[in-house]
Amino acid sequence: MSEEKPWGAPARAVQLTGGEPFIGLAGKTVMDFWRYSVPNLVTNTSRGLLAQYLVHTALGSTTRPDEWDCYDVEGDDGLRVEVKASAYLQSWEQRELSRVTFSVEKRRKWTSANGFSGEPTHNADAYVFAVHTATRHEEYDPLDVSQWEFYVASRATIAELNQKTAGLATVRRIAAGPVPFGRLGELIRSAGHAEGADGAGTLM
């Protein structure tokens, strides 16, 4: 006898290609919606999503967490990764370069079965800090992976830091890096799978 799904359980999400047409919107496809929703990869929201995508790609992942999960990227081996993105330049006019900072505070888990957890915790196995390094708007190219710096720390390292935010100087002190994109997946796995990892590790 097959097990019944809970009431209201969603169907498995279908991977869209962009060419799917809207019903009732003549000539409009999913690609048109994507162009509308993420037209500029320099905004804070899209830059964060782009950084998550880069980590997802570095890990060779074929899975994607739900948006309510307490981490951003999931490896095919179950590795949970939190991705933090920051940059010196913004999508608005600036009088000076932005200070690179990251949120590293604990978060409460949420599940449909139990709601929010009682106590906030650090919920990822590894933390990636992605910094877009361009300091002139005419040089900013979000599609050039070489313009990003990546730093990686274990959950134990972030827990020991015990702060809500961390500036770039702190990240450089506690995390391994900067590491080129080609070595990012390797370093994330090293930090995330280390037995009792209590530090950032060493780049070889």
C-alpha positions in Angstrom: 0.0 0.0 0.0 1.5 3.3 -1.0 2.0 6.0 1.6 -0.3 9.0 1.1 1.2 12.4 0.7 0.4 15.0 3.4 -2.5 17.3 2.6 -1.2 20.3 0.6 2.1 18.6 -0.4 3.5 20.3 -3.5 4.3 18.4 -6.7 7.9 17.9 -7.6 9.2 21.1 -9.3 9.8 20.9 -13.0 13.1 22.2 -14.4 12.2 25.0 -16.8 14.2 25.8 -19.9 12.9 29.4 -20.5 11.0 28.6 -23.6 7.7 27.6 -21.9 4.9 29.9 -23.0 2.5 31.6 -20.6 -1.1 30.8 -21.0 -3.1 33.9 -21.7 0.0 36.1 -22.4 0.4 36.0 -26.1 4.1 35.6 -27.1 5.4 35.7 -23.6 7.6 32.9 -22.2 9.4 32.1 -19.0 12.5 33.7 -20.4 10.7 37.0 -20.5 9.9 36.6 -16.8 13.5 35.8 -16.0 14.6 38.9 -17.9 12.2 41.0 -15.8 13.0 39.5 -12.5 16.8 39.5 -12.7 17.7 42.1 -15.3 20.8 43.4 -13.5 23.4 41.2 -11.9 24.9 44.1 -9.9 22.0 44.6 -7.4 22.4 43.2 -3.9 19.8 40.6 -4.4 21.0 39.3 -7.8 24.6 39.4 -6.8 23.8 37.2 -3.8 22.0 34.7 -6.1 24.9 34.8 -8.6 27.4 34.0 -5.8 25.2 31.1 -4.8 25.2 29.9 -8.4 29.0 30.1 -8.6 29.3 28.0 -5.5 26.7 25.6 -6.8 28.7 25.3 -10.0 32.1 24.9 -8.2 30.7 21.9 -6.3 29.2 20.4 -9.4 25.9 20.2 -7.6 22.8 19.0 -9.4 20.4 19.8 -6.5 19.1 23.1 -5.1 17.8 23.7 -1.6 14.3 25.1 -1.1 14.2 28.9 -0.5 13.2 28.4 3.1 16.1 26.1 4.0 18.7 27.4 6.4 21.5 27.2 3.9 22.1 28.4 0.4 23.7 25.6 -1.6 23.6 21.8 -1.2 26.2 19.4 -2.6 25.1 16.1 -4.1 26.8 14.5 -1.1 24.6 16.4 1.3 27.2 19.1 2.1 25.4 22.3 3.3 26.9 25.6 2.3 26.0 29.2 3.4 27.1 31.8 0.8 27.7 35.4 1.7 28.3 38.0 -1.0 29.6 41.6 -0.9 31.2 44.2 -3.1 32.7 47.6 -3.2 30.4 48.9 -5.9 26.6 49.1 -5.8 23.9 49.6 -8.4 23.2 53.1 -7.2 25.4 56.3 -7.2 28.1 56.3 -4.5 30.3 58.9 -2.9 32.8 56.3 -1.8 33.3 52.6 -2.1 31.2 50.4 0.1 32.7 48.6 3.1 32.7 44.9 2.6 30.8 43.2 5.4 29.0 39.9 5.9 26.2 38.6 8.1 27.4 35.6 10.1 24.7 35.5 12.8 22.9 32.3 13.9 19.5 31.5 12.3 16.5 29.5 13.4 15.7 26.4 11.3 12.2 26.1 9.8 10.4 22.9 8.7 6.8 22.5 7.6 6.4 19.8 10.2 7.8 21.6 13.2 7.9 25.3 12.3 10.8 27.4 13.7 13.4 25.8 16.0 13.6 27.1 19.5 17.2 28.3 19.4 19.1 29.9 16.5 22.2 27.9 15.4 24.8 27.9 12.7 23.3 25.5 10.2 25.8 25.1 7.3 28.8 22.8 7.1 30.9 25.4 5.3 30.7 29.1 4.8 31.8 30.9 1.6 32.5 34.6 1.5 32.4 36.0 -2.0 33.8 39.4 -2.7 33.4 41.2 -6.1 36.6 43.1 -6.3 35.9 45.7 -9.0 36.3 49.3 -7.8 35.4 51.2 -11.0 31.9 50.8 -12.5 33.3 50.7 -16.1 35.4 47.7 -15.1 32.6 45.8 -13.2 31.7 42.6 -15.1 29.5 40.2 -13.1 30.1 37.5 -15.7 33.9 37.6 -15.2 34.6 35.0 -12.5 38.2 36.2 -12.1 36.8 39.5 -10.6 35.5 37.5 -7.5 37.5 36.6 -4.4 36.4 33.6 -2.4 37.1 32.7 1.2 36.0 29.6 3.0 35.5 28.7 6.7 34.1 25.8 8.6 31.0 25.9 10.8 33.2 25.5 13.9 35.2 28.6 12.8 32.1 30.7 12.4 30.6 29.5 15.7 33.8 30.3 17.5 33.8 33.8 16.1 30.4 34.4 17.8 29.6 37.6 16.0 26.6 38.9 14.0 28.7 40.5 11.3 32.2 40.2 10.0 34.2 42.7 8.0 36.7 41.7 5.3 39.7 41.9 7.6 38.1 39.5 10.0 37.2 37.1 7.1 40.7 37.2 5.9 42.0 36.4 9.3 39.7 33.4 10.0 39.0 31.9 6.6 41.1 30.2 3.9 41.7 32.3 0.8 41.4 34.1 -1.4 41.1 31.0 -3.5 40.6 31.0 -7.3 37.3 29.7 -8.6 39.0 26.5 -9.9 39.9 25.5 -6.4 36.7 26.6 -4.7 34.9 23.3 -4.7 37.9 21.5 -3.3 38.3 24.0 -0.4 34.6 23.9 0.4 34.6 20.2 0.7 37.7 20.3 2.9 36.2 22.7 5.3 32.7 21.1 5.3 33.8 17.5 5.7 36.7 18.1 8.2 36.3 16.0 11.3 35.7 18.5 14.1 37.0 21.3 11.9 37.9 24.2 14.1 39.8 26.4 11.7 40.0 27.6 8.2 42.6 25.1 7.0 45.6 25.9 4.8 45.9 26.4 1.1 48.4 24.1 -0.5 
